Amino acid sequence: MAEEKRDVPVQDAQKSQPQTNPQAQAQVQPQASQPNPQAQMAALVQQLNIAQAIAVKEKSRGEELANLVNRMQADFDNYRKRNAELNKKQREDGMVAVIEKVIPVLDVLKQAISMISDEKIAEGVKMIYRQITEMLSNFGVTEIPALGEQFDPNLHNAIMQVKVKDADKVNMVVEVFQKGYRMGDRIIRHSVVKVAK
């Protein structure tokens, strides 16, 4: 059999709840609403310590990030400089490779000029010779001084020696068989020379 539900009147429900003493409530509430000043101070000090620790940690992290950025910037600058130097060297190597092929043509033209008897033809060859030397000069190629200079193994290639009586001429270049050329500090071809001894 189903149990019958009984409606309990509201007044009866209120009577069934335990009654609280208003004076007891008044005593409990003031204690809860008045926090202990020492406890408050301790909590604030603790929060301050935590905030200071976080600030120190964040400052340290900021310095690390700043150092990292500086290192990365320096690495990138070094990379850019190395790349620029490498490009410059490769460009210079390419130019030297071409110039090394052109210089023997100058030698042939110089010989041709001395062998041509027709003045008009010789003048035409001289003009070609001048244009090539001017083009090489525009690339910074210069002739290595040799005749009458002190022998320098870094610049000259001695293939012959000749005895001289004048002591002042010892170790001097007395004849040039083949001109030498340089581009800046780079030797493209040594001068082939005869040296006094």
Stockholm file with secondary structure:
# STOCKHOLM 1.0

chainA/1-197         MAEEKRDVPVQDAQKSQPQTNPQAQAQVQPQASQPNPQAQMAALVQQLNIAQAIAVKEKSRGEELANLVNRMQADFDNYRKRNAELNKKQREDGMVAVIEKVIPVLDVLKQAISMISDEKIAEGVKMIYRQITEMLSNFGVTEIPALGEQFDPNLHNAIMQVKVKDADKVNMVVEVFQKGYRMGDRIIRHSVVKVAK
#=GR chainA/1-197 SS CCCCCCCCCHHHHHHHSCCCCHHHHHHHHHHHHSCCHHHHHHHHHHHHHHHHHHHHHHHHHHHHHHHHHHHHHHHHHHHHHHHHHHHHHHHHHHHHHHHHHHHHHHHHHHHHHHHCCCHHHHHHHHHHHHHHHHHHHHTTEEECCCTTSBCCTTTEEEEEEECCSCGGGTTBEEEEEECCEEETTEEEECEEEEEEC
#=GC SS_cons         CCCCCCCCCHHHHHHHSCCCCHHHHHHHHHHHHSCCHHHHHHHHHHHHHHHHHHHHHHHHHHHHHHHHHHHHHHHHHHHHHHHHHHHHHHHHHHHHHHHHHHHHHHHHHHHHHHHCCCHHHHHHHHHHHHHHHHHHHHTTEEECCCTTSBCCTTTEEEEEEECCSCGGGTTBEEEEEECCEEETTEEEECEEEEEEC
//
